Amino acid sequence: MAGKKNRRKKNNAASARPRSSAPRAHAAEPEAAALRRPAEEPAPAREASSGNAPGRTAAPGRLMGLMKEYPERTGGVLLFALPLLAMFAGHFVTAAGHGLPLFGSLAGFIGEYVMLFLAALIIDSLTRRQWLSWIAIALPEITLALVSYYKVSINSEPLMLRDMNLFANTSEVLYFAIPKIKLGIATVLPIVLTAAVLAALIFLDVRLPRRTVSRPDAALSACILALIVLTGLGTRSFSDISSQEEREARLGTAYGLYTAWNGDLIKDLYSSDHEVVIKAYGNDNSHKSETPTVIFLMSESFFDVTELDGVSFEKDPIPVFHSLEDEAISGKFLSMTYMGGTGYVEYEVQTGICSNLLKQSDTLASVGASAHKNMPHISDVFRNMGYDTVFLHSYSTKLYNRATIYEAIGYDKVLFEDSFGEDAKTAGGYISDEALSEKIISLYEERDPSAPLMIFAVSMENHQPYYADKFDRKAESGLSSGVLGEEDLGILDAFVSGCEDADRGLGMLVDYFRENGEPVMIVFWGDHLPNLSNGTSNVYDMLGYSNGSNTLQWGAYDLEKMLETDYLIWNNYGFTAADRTESSTLLGLHVLEYLDFGLTDYFRWLQENVEPQYLMYRPRLFVGADGGIYPIIPSEYSDMMKDYEAVVRNLVYEGATLFPKE
């Protein structure tokens, strides 16, 4: 009996252990237990009481269980899907924001997908964290698209490869742009999508088992990606695209910028150099005229605002400029840019170098001081003539690398806003044009009387942003418009107020030198058209001045019109007034010709080989010396442009060996 009791106790203990341990197993592994549960076992009570069909609320749990059971398959599916989601987010910004197709090119779609997939695969193979892959491919895609979207909205021009050089000046750029940045479906939806995918991937990373790292996959993907980049695979078919507007429409922002960069890379790696024969001129330091004081004054965003249709003025806003046109060389000035890019214009004027012949990633500001040290400048000619040279800007040194570049160029003095003194008059938030003219006069009066003086001055007062009440007064010319709304009229009124001040500043200089009697030449021009946008509407569009806000619809004549400002060259010692169209490329050379100065070898080459056929060039526009306007470079000018490009590349990238400085 005792043995039986002992056996019963043992059997009872054995049967009790599984019952007492079952709840612990269920609590530790609920999903695994659910997967092991026989098909006929009833669902837990909490599911049955939910009111839904049996098993429906368990679907997420079963899906998570399957994902845990097959983490490699889950990672593979996501790896193929993430590039598509990133492309959709980036392309949606452009498509929804500017009425373009979501994907404008099948070849571009495939090329972009392959590159994003390989990039994601490299990171995934090294880390097995797909949220890092998502950040790596989605963040550049969406960020570049958003920046380009707002740049088009504000400046009517997409993000360019050369704009990357302004990264160090982000705070200054944002200061001008933030008042015009407005949210909409085109920008909010991609941001929400990007954040949602990131959150989901981080959640899965926490819940799913860690996959094994495969560094051979990463190495192979990196090799394939490098091969694509170095051979230009997939991008050479887009070599016919001449502008970033077209690239963005067909390829999206990110891939469009990549093809532009890759095009420059492939050209450097595989293109043979175009040989150009340079005649040995010998620098000529002679001159057949006086050596007058020469003042270059580039006026921020100045143009003849009275030419805008749909706007009326009670009196002339720029009477000095209009009166001087009758006794000066004057006309339209073709800038290399519109609505921004002051520094690019001033460097082009001084070098005679067409900026659009540089690499697409470069500007005459980004190539740096070392390149400018060897490059030719009009100041070289003035120094050869015995001039003291001064660069003067009524703003800071923050933009366009001015401080280092002008020092490398060799100006005797390089002055910025800190040279004006704390009591300098301001207007519209910047040092006024009146203060700038006073500074120019003081520099003249303090000059060394034994040497002639050349001043290259750049104003700032009438810089964007424009908004109602920017100045402490309304425009004195009394403008009105039956077309513009209150906000747009306030923008235009602020700009016109700045033009009135620029005109008065010009009048101060002319009056001073008329009375002084010493020979002087004043070269006055607007650097580019102003940015008259509030972020959603544009004064040019509303007044019919531009052909819509979609720059892809602009023809060559539309683009040429949006590059026009006004200029005049006045002197008090006599030459015949004339009407002549100028350009940022050739203005400096033409001033040297008017002065009848001996030219350096480079400017003589420019005079003999480029000037007779060329006025200006940029993607989608070529203007010949005869005023002919073309959407592409005509065949009769192609040889000249090839020679010109070869010379420009030598000057900027090869140490100016064709035209070495003495």
BELPEDA-V905872 format. One record per residue. N is the residue number from 1. PHI is phi in whole degrees, 0 to 359 (999 if undefined). PSI is psi in radians with two decimals (NA if undefined). Layout:
BEGIN
n:N phi:PHI psi:PSI
n:N phi:PHI psi:PSI
END
This chain:
BEGIN
n:1 phi:999 psi:-0.76
n:2 phi:300 psi:-0.64
n:3 phi:293 psi:-0.67
n:4 phi:295 psi:-0.75
n:5 phi:300 psi:-0.73
n:6 phi:296 psi:-0.69
n:7 phi:294 psi:-0.68
n:8 phi:297 psi:-0.69
n:9 phi:298 psi:-0.71
n:10 phi:294 psi:-0.73
n:11 phi:296 psi:-0.71
n:12 phi:296 psi:-0.72
n:13 phi:295 psi:-0.70
n:14 phi:294 psi:-0.69
n:15 phi:286 psi:-0.41
n:16 phi:283 psi:-0.52
n:17 phi:298 psi:-0.83
n:18 phi:299 psi:-0.66
n:19 phi:294 psi:-0.70
n:20 phi:285 psi:-0.46
n:21 phi:272 psi:-0.30
n:22 phi:299 psi:-0.77
n:23 phi:299 psi:-0.63
n:24 phi:295 psi:-0.72
n:25 phi:295 psi:-0.68
n:26 phi:293 psi:-0.66
n:27 phi:290 psi:-0.61
n:28 phi:283 psi:-0.60
n:29 phi:225 psi:1.23
n:30 phi:296 psi:-0.76
n:31 phi:293 psi:-0.76
n:32 phi:297 psi:-0.70
n:33 phi:297 psi:-0.67
n:34 phi:295 psi:-0.66
n:35 phi:291 psi:-0.57
n:36 phi:278 psi:-0.23
n:37 phi:296 psi:2.29
n:38 phi:302 psi:2.68
n:39 phi:298 psi:-0.59
n:40 phi:277 psi:-0.11
n:41 phi:290 psi:2.30
n:42 phi:294 psi:2.65
n:43 phi:292 psi:2.68
n:44 phi:302 psi:2.74
n:45 phi:298 psi:-0.61
n:46 phi:293 psi:-0.48
n:47 phi:284 psi:-0.73
n:48 phi:295 psi:-0.53
n:49 phi:274 psi:-0.01
n:50 phi:285 psi:-0.34
n:51 phi:90 psi:-0.13
n:52 phi:266 psi:2.98
n:53 phi:296 psi:2.54
n:54 phi:304 psi:2.26
n:55 phi:88 psi:-0.20
n:56 phi:293 psi:-0.79
n:57 phi:287 psi:-0.21
n:58 phi:274 psi:-0.10
n:59 phi:301 psi:-0.81
n:60 phi:301 psi:-0.67
n:61 phi:295 psi:-0.75
n:62 phi:295 psi:-0.69
n:63 phi:297 psi:-0.76
n:64 phi:297 psi:-0.66
n:65 phi:297 psi:-0.76
n:66 phi:297 psi:-0.71
n:67 phi:296 psi:-0.63
n:68 phi:290 psi:-0.62
n:69 phi:289 psi:-0.54
n:70 phi:233 psi:1.13
n:71 phi:296 psi:-0.56
n:72 phi:293 psi:-0.71
n:73 phi:294 psi:-0.74
n:74 phi:301 psi:-0.80
n:75 phi:298 psi:-0.66
n:76 phi:294 psi:-0.76
n:77 phi:299 psi:-0.82
n:78 phi:296 psi:-0.65
n:79 phi:299 psi:-0.65
n:80 phi:283 psi:-0.49
n:81 phi:277 psi:-0.58
n:82 phi:300 psi:-0.76
n:83 phi:300 psi:-0.62
n:84 phi:295 psi:-0.75
n:85 phi:295 psi:-0.71
n:86 phi:295 psi:-0.75
n:87 phi:296 psi:-0.74
n:88 phi:300 psi:-0.79
n:89 phi:299 psi:-0.80
n:90 phi:291 psi:-0.79
n:91 phi:289 psi:-0.49
n:92 phi:297 psi:-0.65
n:93 phi:302 psi:-0.85
n:94 phi:290 psi:-0.77
n:95 phi:294 psi:-0.87
n:96 phi:288 psi:-0.58
n:97 phi:283 psi:-0.55
n:98 phi:230 psi:0.27
n:99 phi:67 psi:0.58
n:100 phi:255 psi:2.78
n:101 phi:296 psi:2.63
n:102 phi:300 psi:-0.77
n:103 phi:226 psi:2.00
n:104 phi:268 psi:-0.08
n:105 phi:208 psi:2.19
n:106 phi:295 psi:-0.75
n:107 phi:298 psi:-0.69
n:108 phi:294 psi:-0.70
n:109 phi:300 psi:-0.83
n:110 phi:295 psi:-0.79
n:111 phi:299 psi:-0.76
n:112 phi:292 psi:-0.72
n:113 phi:298 psi:-0.77
n:114 phi:299 psi:-0.76
n:115 phi:293 psi:-0.73
n:116 phi:293 psi:-0.68
n:117 phi:297 psi:-0.79
n:118 phi:296 psi:-0.71
n:119 phi:297 psi:-0.76
n:120 phi:295 psi:-0.68
n:121 phi:295 psi:-0.68
n:122 phi:300 psi:-0.86
n:123 phi:293 psi:-0.72
n:124 phi:296 psi:-0.68
n:125 phi:294 psi:-0.55
n:126 phi:275 psi:-0.58
n:127 phi:243 psi:-0.44
n:128 phi:56 psi:0.56
n:129 phi:236 psi:1.79
n:130 phi:285 psi:-0.31
n:131 phi:292 psi:-0.50
n:132 phi:290 psi:-0.68
n:133 phi:299 psi:-0.72
n:134 phi:297 psi:-0.78
n:135 phi:300 psi:-0.74
n:136 phi:295 psi:-0.61
n:137 phi:261 psi:-0.55
n:138 phi:276 psi:-0.66
n:139 phi:298 psi:-0.86
n:140 phi:298 psi:-0.70
n:141 phi:300 psi:-0.89
n:142 phi:285 psi:-0.65
n:143 phi:295 psi:-0.84
n:144 phi:298 psi:-0.69
n:145 phi:295 psi:-0.73
n:146 phi:294 psi:-0.76
n:147 phi:299 psi:-0.77
n:148 phi:294 psi:-0.67
n:149 phi:302 psi:-0.84
n:150 phi:287 psi:-0.52
n:151 phi:293 psi:-0.69
n:152 phi:295 psi:-0.75
n:153 phi:298 psi:-0.59
n:154 phi:265 psi:-0.81
n:155 phi:250 psi:0.02
n:156 phi:59 psi:0.49
n:157 phi:214 psi:2.32
n:158 phi:288 psi:2.99
n:159 phi:297 psi:2.22
n:160 phi:257 psi:2.75
n:161 phi:300 psi:-0.65
n:162 phi:293 psi:-0.36
n:163 phi:294 psi:-0.34
n:164 phi:299 psi:-0.39
n:165 phi:291 psi:-0.24
n:166 phi:268 psi:0.14
n:167 phi:303 psi:-0.70
n:168 phi:294 psi:-0.29
n:169 phi:252 psi:0.50
n:170 phi:304 psi:-0.72
n:171 phi:297 psi:-0.71
n:172 phi:292 psi:-0.72
n:173 phi:296 psi:-0.75
n:174 phi:295 psi:-0.58
n:175 phi:301 psi:-0.71
n:176 phi:283 psi:-0.53
n:177 phi:267 psi:-0.61
n:178 phi:305 psi:-0.71
n:179 phi:300 psi:-0.30
n:180 phi:252 psi:0.03
n:181 phi:275 psi:2.12
n:182 phi:230 psi:2.45
n:183 phi:276 psi:2.66
n:184 phi:199 psi:3.14
n:185 phi:300 psi:-0.57
n:186 phi:293 psi:-0.40
n:187 phi:252 psi:-0.61
n:188 phi:287 psi:-0.80
n:189 phi:301 psi:-0.84
n:190 phi:298 psi:-0.60
n:191 phi:294 psi:-0.77
n:192 phi:297 psi:-0.76
n:193 phi:300 psi:-0.79
n:194 phi:299 psi:-0.77
n:195 phi:293 psi:-0.69
n:196 phi:295 psi:-0.75
n:197 phi:296 psi:-0.72
n:198 phi:299 psi:-0.78
n:199 phi:298 psi:-0.74
n:200 phi:296 psi:-0.71
n:201 phi:291 psi:-0.67
n:202 phi:295 psi:-0.71
n:203 phi:300 psi:-0.81
n:204 phi:294 psi:-0.61
n:205 phi:297 psi:-0.61
n:206 phi:285 psi:-0.68
n:207 phi:273 psi:-0.52
n:208 phi:272 psi:2.63
n:209 phi:299 psi:2.57
n:210 phi:291 psi:2.27
n:211 phi:278 psi:2.79
n:212 phi:286 psi:2.56
n:213 phi:277 psi:2.38
n:214 phi:235 psi:1.55
n:215 phi:293 psi:-0.54
n:216 phi:301 psi:-0.65
n:217 phi:299 psi:-0.74
n:218 phi:297 psi:-0.77
n:219 phi:296 psi:-0.76
n:220 phi:296 psi:-0.77
n:221 phi:297 psi:-0.72
n:222 phi:298 psi:-0.70
n:223 phi:296 psi:-0.75
n:224 phi:296 psi:-0.76
n:225 phi:298 psi:-0.76
n:226 phi:297 psi:-0.67
n:227 phi:297 psi:-0.74
n:228 phi:299 psi:-0.79
n:229 phi:294 psi:-0.83
n:230 phi:286 psi:-0.41
n:231 phi:262 psi:-0.14
n:232 phi:70 psi:0.38
n:233 phi:300 psi:2.21
n:234 phi:89 psi:-0.20
n:235 phi:251 psi:-0.37
n:236 phi:295 psi:-0.44
n:237 phi:291 psi:-0.21
n:238 phi:255 psi:0.25
n:239 phi:293 psi:-0.29
n:240 phi:282 psi:-0.19
n:241 phi:283 psi:2.13
n:242 phi:262 psi:-0.25
n:243 phi:222 psi:2.75
n:244 phi:290 psi:-0.48
n:245 phi:302 psi:-0.79
n:246 phi:291 psi:-0.70
n:247 phi:299 psi:-0.78
n:248 phi:295 psi:-0.67
n:249 phi:294 psi:-0.66
n:250 phi:268 psi:-0.55
n:251 phi:239 psi:-0.10
n:252 phi:84 psi:2.97
n:253 phi:292 psi:-0.97
n:254 phi:296 psi:-0.87
n:255 phi:289 psi:-0.53
n:256 phi:297 psi:-0.75
n:257 phi:295 psi:-0.68
n:258 phi:297 psi:-0.76
n:259 phi:295 psi:-0.58
n:260 phi:295 psi:-0.82
n:261 phi:297 psi:-0.77
n:262 phi:293 psi:-0.58
n:263 phi:299 psi:-0.73
n:264 phi:297 psi:-0.73
n:265 phi:297 psi:-0.83
n:266 phi:295 psi:-0.65
n:267 phi:297 psi:-0.73
n:268 phi:293 psi:-0.64
n:269 phi:282 psi:-0.64
n:270 phi:239 psi:-0.30
n:271 phi:282 psi:2.41
n:272 phi:281 psi:2.54
n:273 phi:292 psi:2.41
n:274 phi:276 psi:2.14
n:275 phi:274 psi:2.33
n:276 phi:234 psi:2.34
n:277 phi:270 psi:2.17
n:278 phi:251 psi:2.15
n:279 phi:285 psi:2.44
n:280 phi:281 psi:1.86
n:281 phi:273 psi:-0.84
n:282 phi:88 psi:2.04
n:283 phi:303 psi:2.32
n:284 phi:252 psi:1.99
n:285 phi:261 psi:0.19
n:286 phi:277 psi:2.87
n:287 phi:207 psi:2.65
n:288 phi:247 psi:0.21
n:289 phi:222 psi:-3.00
n:290 phi:290 psi:2.97
n:291 phi:246 psi:1.38
n:292 phi:286 psi:2.87
n:293 phi:295 psi:2.30
n:294 phi:241 psi:2.17
n:295 phi:240 psi:1.97
n:296 phi:269 psi:2.18
n:297 phi:232 psi:1.76
n:298 phi:272 psi:1.98
n:299 phi:265 psi:2.19
n:300 phi:304 psi:2.01
n:301 phi:62 psi:0.31
n:302 phi:290 psi:2.32
n:303 phi:203 psi:2.94
n:304 phi:284 psi:1.63
n:305 phi:291 psi:-0.28
n:306 phi:290 psi:-0.18
n:307 phi:276 psi:-0.07
n:308 phi:286 psi:2.16
n:309 phi:287 psi:2.65
n:310 phi:84 psi:0.13
n:311 phi:232 psi:2.36
n:312 phi:241 psi:2.60
n:313 phi:233 psi:2.43
n:314 phi:287 psi:-0.53
n:315 phi:210 psi:2.87
n:316 phi:298 psi:2.15
n:317 phi:283 psi:-0.36
n:318 phi:228 psi:1.12
n:319 phi:294 psi:-0.61
n:320 phi:296 psi:-0.84
n:321 phi:301 psi:-0.80
n:322 phi:296 psi:-0.67
n:323 phi:291 psi:-0.60
n:324 phi:285 psi:-0.38
n:325 phi:302 psi:-0.52
n:326 phi:285 psi:-0.26
n:327 phi:234 psi:0.40
n:328 phi:221 psi:2.91
n:329 phi:280 psi:2.18
n:330 phi:208 psi:2.99
n:331 phi:154 psi:-2.75
n:332 phi:275 psi:2.50
n:333 phi:246 psi:2.12
n:334 phi:268 psi:1.89
n:335 phi:278 psi:2.80
n:336 phi:275 psi:-0.01
n:337 phi:209 psi:2.96
n:338 phi:222 psi:2.53
n:339 phi:66 psi:0.24
n:340 phi:164 psi:2.85
n:341 phi:102 psi:0.64
n:342 phi:307 psi:-0.85
n:343 phi:299 psi:-0.61
n:344 phi:295 psi:-0.64
n:345 phi:291 psi:-0.80
n:346 phi:295 psi:-0.65
n:347 phi:291 psi:-0.62
n:348 phi:292 psi:-0.71
n:349 phi:300 psi:-0.70
n:350 phi:279 psi:-0.37
n:351 phi:252 psi:-0.38
n:352 phi:70 psi:0.35
n:353 phi:259 psi:2.19
n:354 phi:287 psi:2.00
n:355 phi:299 psi:-0.50
n:356 phi:283 psi:0.03
n:357 phi:263 psi:-0.02
n:358 phi:280 psi:3.03
n:359 phi:301 psi:2.61
n:360 phi:294 psi:-0.33
n:361 phi:272 psi:-0.03
n:362 phi:243 psi:2.73
n:363 phi:227 psi:2.99
n:364 phi:289 psi:-0.18
n:365 phi:271 psi:-0.61
n:366 phi:278 psi:-0.36
n:367 phi:292 psi:-0.28
n:368 phi:89 psi:3.01
n:369 phi:294 psi:-0.62
n:370 phi:297 psi:-0.65
n:371 phi:290 psi:-0.76
n:372 phi:295 psi:-0.47
n:373 phi:299 psi:-0.57
n:374 phi:264 psi:-0.34
n:375 phi:286 psi:2.68
n:376 phi:281 psi:2.57
n:377 phi:218 psi:2.71
n:378 phi:297 psi:-0.46
n:379 phi:296 psi:-0.45
n:380 phi:300 psi:-0.76
n:381 phi:295 psi:-0.75
n:382 phi:296 psi:-0.71
n:383 phi:296 psi:-0.66
n:384 phi:298 psi:-0.47
n:385 phi:272 psi:0.05
n:386 phi:90 psi:0.23
n:387 phi:281 psi:2.58
n:388 phi:275 psi:2.41
n:389 phi:240 psi:2.42
n:390 phi:226 psi:2.30
n:391 phi:254 psi:2.31
n:392 phi:224 psi:2.20
n:393 phi:224 psi:2.29
n:394 phi:271 psi:0.62
n:395 phi:218 psi:-2.99
n:396 phi:276 psi:-3.09
n:397 phi:269 psi:0.12
n:398 phi:292 psi:-0.58
n:399 phi:254 psi:2.59
n:400 phi:65 psi:0.33
n:401 phi:54 psi:0.59
n:402 phi:298 psi:-0.75
n:403 phi:301 psi:-0.85
n:404 phi:285 psi:-0.64
n:405 phi:291 psi:-0.78
n:406 phi:291 psi:-0.51
n:407 phi:294 psi:-0.72
n:408 phi:292 psi:-0.62
n:409 phi:298 psi:-0.62
n:410 phi:108 psi:0.35
n:411 phi:298 psi:2.47
n:412 phi:293 psi:-0.62
n:413 phi:226 psi:2.42
n:414 phi:233 psi:1.95
n:415 phi:238 psi:2.45
n:416 phi:233 psi:-2.90
n:417 phi:300 psi:-0.47
n:418 phi:291 psi:-0.21
n:419 phi:275 psi:-0.11
n:420 phi:275 psi:-0.37
n:421 phi:92 psi:2.71
n:422 phi:291 psi:-0.37
n:423 phi:267 psi:0.18
n:424 phi:296 psi:2.42
n:425 phi:291 psi:2.41
n:426 phi:243 psi:2.79
n:427 phi:205 psi:2.29
n:428 phi:66 psi:0.37
n:429 phi:93 psi:-0.03
n:430 phi:230 psi:2.92
n:431 phi:299 psi:2.32
n:432 phi:286 psi:2.78
n:433 phi:292 psi:-0.49
n:434 phi:297 psi:-0.79
n:435 phi:296 psi:-0.62
n:436 phi:295 psi:-0.78
n:437 phi:296 psi:-0.69
n:438 phi:297 psi:-0.67
n:439 phi:293 psi:-0.71
n:440 phi:299 psi:-0.76
n:441 phi:296 psi:-0.72
n:442 phi:293 psi:-0.64
n:443 phi:296 psi:-0.67
n:444 phi:296 psi:-0.79
n:445 phi:291 psi:-0.46
n:446 phi:266 psi:0.08
n:447 phi:294 psi:2.87
n:448 phi:283 psi:1.99
n:449 phi:296 psi:-0.26
n:450 phi:277 psi:-0.14
n:451 phi:229 psi:2.41
n:452 phi:292 psi:2.84
n:453 phi:236 psi:2.35
n:454 phi:239 psi:2.23
n:455 phi:240 psi:2.26
n:456 phi:248 psi:1.86
n:457 phi:248 psi:2.50
n:458 phi:232 psi:2.12
n:459 phi:275 psi:3.00
n:460 phi:220 psi:-0.35
n:461 phi:309 psi:-0.80
n:462 phi:268 psi:0.52
n:463 phi:283 psi:2.64
n:464 phi:297 psi:2.85
n:465 phi:279 psi:2.67
n:466 phi:251 psi:2.40
n:467 phi:198 psi:2.78
n:468 phi:302 psi:2.43
n:469 phi:70 psi:0.35
n:470 phi:298 psi:-0.71
n:471 phi:262 psi:2.87
n:472 phi:277 psi:0.29
n:473 phi:205 psi:2.80
n:474 phi:279 psi:2.86
n:475 phi:302 psi:2.26
n:476 phi:288 psi:-0.30
n:477 phi:281 psi:-0.09
n:478 phi:64 psi:1.11
n:479 phi:276 psi:2.67
n:480 phi:210 psi:2.77
n:481 phi:205 psi:2.35
n:482 phi:272 psi:0.00
n:483 phi:258 psi:-0.68
n:484 phi:274 psi:2.50
n:485 phi:282 psi:3.14
n:486 phi:299 psi:-0.79
n:487 phi:294 psi:-0.79
n:488 phi:292 psi:-0.62
n:489 phi:294 psi:-0.63
n:490 phi:296 psi:-0.67
n:491 phi:298 psi:-0.84
n:492 phi:294 psi:-0.66
n:493 phi:298 psi:-0.72
n:494 phi:297 psi:-0.75
n:495 phi:296 psi:-0.77
n:496 phi:297 psi:-0.64
n:497 phi:301 psi:-0.74
n:498 phi:295 psi:-0.65
n:499 phi:296 psi:-0.70
n:500 phi:300 psi:-0.73
n:501 phi:292 psi:-0.68
n:502 phi:297 psi:-0.68
n:503 phi:294 psi:-0.71
n:504 phi:295 psi:-0.68
n:505 phi:297 psi:-0.70
n:506 phi:298 psi:-0.73
n:507 phi:297 psi:-0.63
n:508 phi:301 psi:-0.77
n:509 phi:294 psi:-0.80
n:510 phi:297 psi:-0.79
n:511 phi:298 psi:-0.73
n:512 phi:298 psi:-0.82
n:513 phi:280 psi:-0.41
n:514 phi:297 psi:-0.79
n:515 phi:287 psi:-0.64
n:516 phi:295 psi:-0.72
n:517 phi:86 psi:-0.27
n:518 phi:289 psi:2.50
n:519 phi:298 psi:2.34
n:520 phi:213 psi:2.58
n:521 phi:237 psi:2.24
n:522 phi:245 psi:2.13
n:523 phi:251 psi:1.96
n:524 phi:236 psi:2.27
n:525 phi:202 psi:2.78
n:526 phi:269 psi:2.38
n:527 phi:288 psi:-0.65
n:528 phi:192 psi:2.90
n:529 phi:295 psi:2.62
n:530 phi:284 psi:2.79
n:531 phi:271 psi:1.79
n:532 phi:253 psi:0.83
n:533 phi:246 psi:2.61
n:534 phi:254 psi:0.14
n:535 phi:103 psi:-0.43
n:536 phi:236 psi:-0.57
n:537 phi:235 psi:2.84
n:538 phi:225 psi:2.28
n:539 phi:301 psi:-0.70
n:540 phi:299 psi:-0.74
n:541 phi:294 psi:-0.77
n:542 phi:293 psi:-0.53
n:543 phi:268 psi:-0.01
n:544 phi:75 psi:0.30
n:545 phi:284 psi:-0.60
n:546 phi:250 psi:2.81
n:547 phi:270 psi:1.12
n:548 phi:83 psi:2.97
n:549 phi:271 psi:-0.24
n:550 phi:275 psi:1.82
n:551 phi:294 psi:-0.33
n:552 phi:295 psi:-0.41
n:553 phi:275 psi:-0.13
n:554 phi:286 psi:2.28
n:555 phi:275 psi:-3.09
n:556 phi:299 psi:-0.68
n:557 phi:290 psi:-0.66
n:558 phi:297 psi:-0.78
n:559 phi:295 psi:-0.74
n:560 phi:300 psi:-0.67
n:561 phi:294 psi:-0.65
n:562 phi:283 psi:-0.13
n:563 phi:260 psi:-0.04
n:564 phi:276 psi:2.26
n:565 phi:237 psi:-2.71
n:566 phi:228 psi:2.70
n:567 phi:212 psi:2.88
n:568 phi:206 psi:2.66
n:569 phi:236 psi:1.93
n:570 phi:245 psi:2.51
n:571 phi:217 psi:2.86
n:572 phi:251 psi:0.27
n:573 phi:238 psi:0.06
n:574 phi:101 psi:1.88
n:575 phi:210 psi:2.86
n:576 phi:288 psi:2.32
n:577 phi:294 psi:2.59
n:578 phi:204 psi:2.76
n:579 phi:252 psi:2.06
n:580 phi:213 psi:2.35
n:581 phi:281 psi:2.30
n:582 phi:247 psi:3.04
n:583 phi:213 psi:2.81
n:584 phi:295 psi:-0.47
n:585 phi:287 psi:-0.70
n:586 phi:251 psi:-0.07
n:587 phi:302 psi:-0.80
n:588 phi:300 psi:-0.79
n:589 phi:299 psi:-0.76
n:590 phi:295 psi:-0.62
n:591 phi:296 psi:-0.74
n:592 phi:299 psi:-0.64
n:593 phi:292 psi:-0.75
n:594 phi:298 psi:-0.62
n:595 phi:284 psi:-0.25
n:596 phi:61 psi:0.70
n:597 phi:272 psi:2.62
n:598 phi:293 psi:2.43
n:599 phi:258 psi:2.69
n:600 phi:286 psi:2.94
n:601 phi:306 psi:-0.78
n:602 phi:297 psi:-0.83
n:603 phi:291 psi:-0.48
n:604 phi:290 psi:-0.68
n:605 phi:297 psi:-0.77
n:606 phi:299 psi:-0.72
n:607 phi:296 psi:-0.72
n:608 phi:274 psi:-0.52
n:609 phi:250 psi:-0.44
n:610 phi:250 psi:-0.87
n:611 phi:307 psi:-0.68
n:612 phi:296 psi:-0.32
n:613 phi:239 psi:-0.28
n:614 phi:236 psi:2.51
n:615 phi:237 psi:-0.83
n:616 phi:198 psi:2.76
n:617 phi:213 psi:2.46
n:618 phi:202 psi:2.86
n:619 phi:309 psi:2.32
n:620 phi:75 psi:0.16
n:621 phi:205 psi:2.23
n:622 phi:229 psi:2.27
n:623 phi:243 psi:2.10
n:624 phi:279 psi:2.94
n:625 phi:298 psi:-0.45
n:626 phi:275 psi:0.06
n:627 phi:90 psi:-0.03
n:628 phi:296 psi:2.39
n:629 phi:246 psi:2.21
n:630 phi:225 psi:2.57
n:631 phi:283 psi:-0.36
n:632 phi:223 psi:2.96
n:633 phi:288 psi:2.07
n:634 phi:297 psi:2.67
n:635 phi:300 psi:-0.59
n:636 phi:290 psi:-0.25
n:637 phi:254 psi:-0.03
n:638 phi:294 psi:-0.69
n:639 phi:295 psi:-0.75
n:640 phi:299 psi:-0.73
n:641 phi:290 psi:-0.58
n:642 phi:295 psi:-0.74
n:643 phi:297 psi:-0.75
n:644 phi:297 psi:-0.77
n:645 phi:297 psi:-0.71
n:646 phi:297 psi:-0.70
n:647 phi:293 psi:-0.77
n:648 phi:300 psi:-0.81
n:649 phi:298 psi:-0.65
n:650 phi:292 psi:-0.74
n:651 phi:296 psi:-0.68
n:652 phi:269 psi:-0.69
n:653 phi:250 psi:-0.23
n:654 phi:238 psi:0.40
n:655 phi:76 psi:0.31
n:656 phi:55 psi:0.77
n:657 phi:290 psi:-0.39
n:658 phi:288 psi:-0.55
n:659 phi:227 psi:1.23
n:660 phi:294 psi:2.49
n:661 phi:284 psi:2.62
n:662 phi:288 psi:NA
END
